[in-house]
Amino acid sequence: QVHLVESGGGVVQAGGSLRLSCAAFGSIRSNNDMNWYRQAPGKQRELVASKSSRGNTNYADSVKERFTISRDNAKNTVYLQMNSLKPEDTGVYYCNFRDSSMTTWGTGPLVTVSS
């Protein structure tokens, strides 16, 4: 099994920045994907960014050029640097881990962006 430990989140003014981190512990397979999802109030959960252990990266159109996902494979940790934050970025951000045998979700830090 895999255990995810997330940190970051908080309240920030529009235009500001936050950095989220998520570390995976346990039986980690070398071939895996670590992803960030978010869920805004009253909306469905959506994929924000993903990065595989092989380096493949994907972003939602709404965050391109503002958010950067990175990972440290040696530490099994993924980061999400969020710049130029907008009020519509507000939501619960969930770390997600996937490999060939399991999917694991983090508890979801809350990010609130005020006008």
N, C-alpha and C positions, 0 to 999 in steps of 0.2 A: 504494500500500500504506500501511497504518497501523501505527505502532509505539507500543506502550503502555509507559509507565514507571510502575511502582507503588512506593509507599512506605508505611511504617507496619507494623503488625503487631508482635508481640512477646508477652511474657508479662505477664499482669496478674492481680491477685487478684479474686475474685468481688466484684461491686459497683463495680469500677473502670471506667475509660473508655479507649478508644483511638480514634484517628482514622486512617483510611486515605485515601490519595489515589491518583489515577490520571490521568496526563496522556497525551493522544493527540497524536502527531506524524505528519505526512505529508499525504496527500491526503484531507483531511477534508471531507466533504459537510455542508452546513448542516443537513440533515434527518437526524438520527441518534439512536440510543439508546445510553446508557451505563449499564451494569448491574454489579451485584455478585452473584456467586455464591459459594457456599461448599460445601466437601465435608468432612464430618466423617469420622474414621477408620471404615472399614467401611460407609460409607453413600454413597448416590448424591449427585451434585452437585445443589444446589438453588438456586433464585433467591432472593436475599435482598432486594434492592431494585433498582429501575430508575427511570431518569429520562430522558425524551426531551428533545431540544433545544427542543421546544415547551412544556416544563414539566410534562408528564404524569408522575405519580409513582405507584409501586406498591411495597408492602411485603409480605413474608411475614408471616403472622399471628403467628409466633413472635417477631418483632422489632418489631412495631408498638408505638409509644409509648416505645421504648427507642433505636432507631436512627433516624438522620436522613440521608437522601441529599440532596446538593446538587450543583450544578454551575456552573461558570463558563464560559459559552459562548465568551467572548473568549479564554480560555486553553485551551479544549478539555480541561478538567479536571473530574473528578467526585470527590466526597468522600463518605466514609461515617463519620459520627460515631456511635460505639457507646458508649452509656451503660448503666449497671446491668448489666454483663456477667455472664453466668451460665456455669457450666462447660459446659453444652450448646451454648454458642456457639463452643466450640473447633473449629477446622478451618482448612483452607487457603482463603483468600478470593481469588477470581479476579475481576479486572476484565474486563469484556466490552464490546466496541464493535461496534455493528451499524449499517450503513446499507444502502441499496438494492443495493449491489454487493459487500459483503464483511462477514465477521465476523472479529474479531480478539480473541484472548485474551491476558491478561497472564500472568505467571509464577506468581503466587499467593503473597502473603505468608502466613505462618503466624500464626494467633492462638491463643494458649493461655490459657485462663482456669482458674486454680487455685481450689480450694475454700478 
